[in-house]
Amino acid sequence: MTSTQTTPETSPEPAETGPPWPTKVVVVLREGLLPWQELNVTAFLCSAVAAAVPELIGRPYEDADGTTYLAMIRQPVLVMTGSADVLASARTRSLQRGLPTSIFTADLFATGGDAENRAAVRAVAGADLDLVGIALHGRKNAVDKVVKGARMHP
């Protein structure tokens, strides 16, 4: 079996911004979740932020053998924890500031897919959502104010 390799593009890559980042991506998890729930919620919430803010996605990775891998969010994602009240307040403040926001409710642990997830959220008024996670993206100072009361995940 023969494989062909493509020659790399000769045009220069666009300049990528790097640290210090002017924005933050933050996930806040409700205290008391099981480890598998923390990981599941974090993955889902990060995927929502990446879908909503495509400029956060870097370039694909490539190893020395030429094998390519999917691109990832190009800046750190901070994972924090807080009480149910902290999550509810963060949701309210994030929406008031117009920041891209994703949520994960306790009901979603029992649903079977995307349509059921959306229906479960749609069935509950925003102020009454049983939040177990929230993620958002925005300017550092705005995000810091939104997640006030949360602390870094241990």
PyMOL commands that set and color helices and strands:
alter all, ss='L'
color gray80, all
select helices_A, chain A and resi 35-52+54-56+84-97+106-110+114-122+126-128+140-146
alter helices_A, ss='H'
color red, helices_A
select strands_A, chain A and resi 23-30+61-62+68-69+77-82+101-105+131-139+151-152
alter strands_A, ss='S'
color yellow, strands_A
deselect
rebuild
show_as cartoon
